[in-house]
Amino acid sequence: MSNRPNPVSSSNDPIKFFWCIFIVVAFLIAGCIHMPAPHLPSSWKGMAVEPAYFADNPQKGRLQIIVAYGLIVENHVALRLVCPGRQVIFWDPGGKYNLKKAPHTRRDDLIVVDPPDLVTYLEFRERFDDEIVEIFEWELKTDQAVRLHDILKNGTAESHPGGLFKTDTAGFFCSIAVSSFLKQFASDVVTVSDTYFWPNDLAQELYTQNPDRVLFFRRNHVPMAYIPSPSAMYGSPNTKSIDQKIR
């Protein structure tokens, strides 16, 4: 008897393959489908702000984590660091800012020529389908800002207490890269308990880390700034009064 293939099972193979791929893709999408910026606490105080409110104070260190959401899924995570006396660090892991001009303006996903301020970067994000952009901010002591600046600019070797780190990142891994950096090197500013593939999950944890403010940009709406409620600030090492956080 010849061992000819079963024509029925052979014809079903492409269908089985299609459904396997469909199930995997559906599972991945289901992991990040949500309303944009779903974790903003309802108790936080918000106020409308003008673009001047976003300006840097070059005398103060500041860490900014940028989370961009599309209408259904989150799009991107980036990091911006203001360090007194040094050039602003803008880390765009796996991103597209000034990508066409690389390597003249980008080095290992750091924007090394004219790193954008928030207004410039938000204008760039308008070409994507972002519905909301959240920017989490923490004020830093000068020594904290200098230490993080050195790590981001130069990377680290395996012998470093925090472990190996480099800023060059593959596409789609922006949230993993930023959350890993925060977990490895910024525990004195924020406590990130895991590395997150979905930007939405990273944002959820950042809301628990007492940011000094969260800037909130919704397409075709007035920009807003939110600060933690007084109860959310109790017991935090970075506790400040509401008046201090608004300024």
C-alpha positions in Angstrom: 0.0 0.0 0.0 1.3 3.4 -0.9 1.7 6.1 1.7 0.0 8.9 -0.1 -0.8 12.0 2.0 -4.3 12.4 3.2 -5.8 15.1 0.9 -8.3 16.3 3.6 -5.6 16.9 6.2 -3.3 18.6 3.7 -6.0 20.9 2.6 -6.8 21.9 6.2 -3.1 22.7 7.0 -3.3 26.3 5.7 -6.5 26.9 7.5 -5.1 25.6 10.8 -2.0 27.8 10.3 -4.2 30.8 9.7 -6.2 30.3 12.8 -3.0 29.8 14.9 -1.6 33.1 13.6 -5.0 34.8 14.2 -5.2 33.5 17.8 -1.6 34.6 18.6 -2.2 38.1 17.1 -5.5 38.5 18.8 -3.9 37.5 22.1 -1.2 40.1 21.7 -3.6 42.9 20.7 -5.9 42.0 23.6 -3.1 42.7 25.9 -2.9 46.3 25.1 -6.4 47.4 23.9 -7.9 50.0 26.2 -9.0 53.5 26.3 -6.1 56.0 26.0 -4.4 56.9 29.4 -6.7 54.6 31.5 -4.8 55.0 34.8 -5.1 58.7 35.6 -6.5 58.8 39.1 -9.8 60.7 39.4 -8.7 62.3 42.6 -5.8 64.1 41.1 -6.1 67.9 40.7 -5.9 69.1 37.1 -5.4 72.5 35.6 -5.2 73.9 32.0 -1.7 75.1 31.1 0.0 77.2 28.5 3.1 76.1 26.5 5.3 78.3 28.7 4.5 75.9 31.5 6.5 73.2 29.7 9.7 75.2 29.6 12.8 73.7 31.3 14.5 75.3 34.3 18.2 74.8 33.3 19.1 75.1 37.0 17.0 72.2 38.1 17.3 68.5 37.3 14.2 66.8 35.9 13.3 63.3 34.7 10.5 63.0 32.2 8.9 59.8 30.9 6.8 60.2 27.8 4.0 57.7 27.0 2.1 58.1 23.8 -1.2 56.4 23.2 -3.1 55.8 20.0 -6.9 55.6 20.0 -6.8 51.9 20.8 -3.2 50.9 21.6 -0.3 52.6 23.1 2.4 53.8 20.6 5.7 54.7 22.2 7.7 55.5 25.3 10.6 58.0 25.4 12.8 59.5 28.2 14.0 63.1 28.6 16.5 64.2 31.2 17.3 67.8 32.2 20.7 68.1 34.0 22.1 71.5 35.2 25.1 72.5 33.2 24.8 69.8 30.6 23.0 69.2 27.3 19.5 67.7 27.6 19.3 64.0 27.1 16.5 62.8 24.9 16.3 59.0 24.6 14.0 57.8 21.8 14.4 54.0 22.1 13.5 52.3 18.9 11.8 55.5 17.8 11.7 57.7 14.7 12.6 61.2 15.8 15.1 62.6 13.3 15.7 59.1 12.0 16.3 60.3 8.5 19.1 62.4 9.6 20.8 59.7 11.6 23.7 59.1 12.4 24.4 62.8 12.3 21.8 63.6 14.9 21.1 60.2 16.5 23.6 58.0 18.3 22.3 54.7 19.8 18.8 56.2 19.9 20.0 59.3 21.8 19.3 62.6 20.1 22.8 64.1 20.2 22.1 67.2 18.1 19.3 69.6 19.1 17.5 67.3 21.5 13.8 68.4 21.4 12.0 70.3 24.0 8.5 69.1 24.9 6.7 71.4 22.4 8.9 70.3 19.5 8.5 66.6 20.3 4.8 66.9 20.7 4.6 68.6 17.3 6.5 65.6 15.9 4.1 63.2 17.5 1.2 64.8 15.7 2.1 63.0 12.5 1.3 59.7 14.2 -2.2 58.6 15.4 -1.6 59.6 19.0 -4.8 60.4 20.9 -3.1 61.2 24.2 0.5 61.8 25.4 1.3 61.6 29.1 4.5 63.0 30.5 5.5 61.9 34.0 7.9 64.3 35.7 10.1 64.1 38.8 12.4 66.8 40.0 16.0 65.6 40.7 18.8 66.7 42.9 21.8 67.7 40.9 23.8 64.7 41.8 20.9 62.4 40.7 20.7 64.2 37.4 24.4 64.0 36.8 24.6 60.3 37.6 21.7 59.4 35.3 23.1 61.7 32.6 26.4 59.8 32.7 24.7 56.4 32.4 22.5 57.4 29.5 25.3 59.2 27.6 28.0 56.5 28.1 26.2 53.3 28.9 27.5 50.8 31.5 29.6 47.6 31.5 28.6 44.4 33.1 30.8 45.3 36.1 28.7 48.3 36.9 26.6 47.8 40.1 23.4 48.2 38.1 24.6 45.9 35.3 25.1 46.2 31.6 23.2 49.0 29.9 23.1 50.6 26.4 20.6 52.9 24.8 20.4 51.3 21.4 17.0 49.6 21.2 15.2 47.5 18.6 11.8 48.7 17.4 8.8 47.8 19.6 10.9 47.4 22.7 10.8 51.0 23.9 8.8 50.3 27.0 11.0 47.4 28.0 14.1 49.6 27.5 12.8 52.5 29.6 11.4 50.4 32.4 14.6 48.4 32.6 16.6 51.6 32.8 14.4 52.9 35.6 14.6 49.6 37.5 18.4 49.3 37.2 19.5 52.8 37.8 16.7 55.1 39.0 15.4 53.4 42.1 16.2 56.5 44.2 13.7 58.4 42.1 11.0 55.8 41.1 10.5 52.1 42.1 9.7 50.1 39.0 9.1 46.5 40.0 9.2 44.9 36.5 10.1 45.4 32.9 7.0 46.2 30.8 6.4 45.4 27.2 3.2 47.5 27.1 3.6 51.2 27.7 0.2 51.2 29.4 1.5 48.8 32.1 4.5 51.0 32.7 2.3 54.1 33.0 0.1 52.3 35.5 3.1 51.8 37.8 4.5 55.3 37.3 1.2 56.8 38.6 2.0 55.1 41.9 5.5 56.7 42.1 4.4 60.2 43.2 5.5 62.2 40.1 5.8 65.9 40.7 3.3 66.4 37.9 1.9 64.6 34.9 1.4 66.7 31.8 -1.6 65.5 29.7 -2.0 66.2 26.0 -5.2 65.1 24.3 -5.6 65.7 20.6 -7.6 68.9 19.9 -7.9 69.7 23.7 -6.2 72.2 26.0 -3.1 70.7 27.6 -3.5 69.8 31.3 -1.2 69.3 34.2 -2.2 66.9 37.0 -0.6 66.5 40.5 -1.2 63.8 43.0 -3.9 64.2 45.6 -2.6 65.0 49.1 -3.4 61.5 50.3 -1.4 60.0 47.5 1.7 62.0 48.6 1.8 61.0 52.3 4.8 58.9 53.1 6.7 59.5 49.9 10.4 60.4 50.1 9.6 63.1 47.5 6.6 64.6 49.3 5.9 68.2 48.5 2.9 70.5 49.1 0.3 71.0 46.5 1.4 74.6 46.0 5.0 73.5 45.5 4.0 71.0 42.8 1.9 73.4 40.8 4.7 76.0 40.5 
